[in-house]
Amino acid sequence: MTDNDVTGTDVTSTDVTDNDVRDTDATDTDLRAAIDIGTNSMHLVVARTHADGGFDVLTTEKEMVRLGSGGGEMKQLAPDAIERGISALERMKQVASSFGAVDLVAVATSAVREATNKDVFLDRAREEVG
């Protein structure tokens, strides 16, 4: 499914069809989620891991955030790009949390890591999203 929300970002999600996927009563599973913060898009994967080392992907999401949309050599994240990024992180955290208590990790690629104002984005992400 693809939607345009009020911020104009494209959102794509894929859910598994198993009706029991949100049942977290199983004792040999854990919920894990990862967010890949890229230059142009963010990707979320939520999975249930099993004691035997296997896992089931419960959902995936992709959102175009264009963190690297600033001109020049992208030395700074533009204020509107930071806003799009924080909003996307909040939505992805909500999606991951909808499956229950989940271990969530986010990793940023070079657009954030190399930006001179990366601390603005990272501090807001920690304070506003957690």
Disulfide bonds with the S-S distance in Angstrom:
none
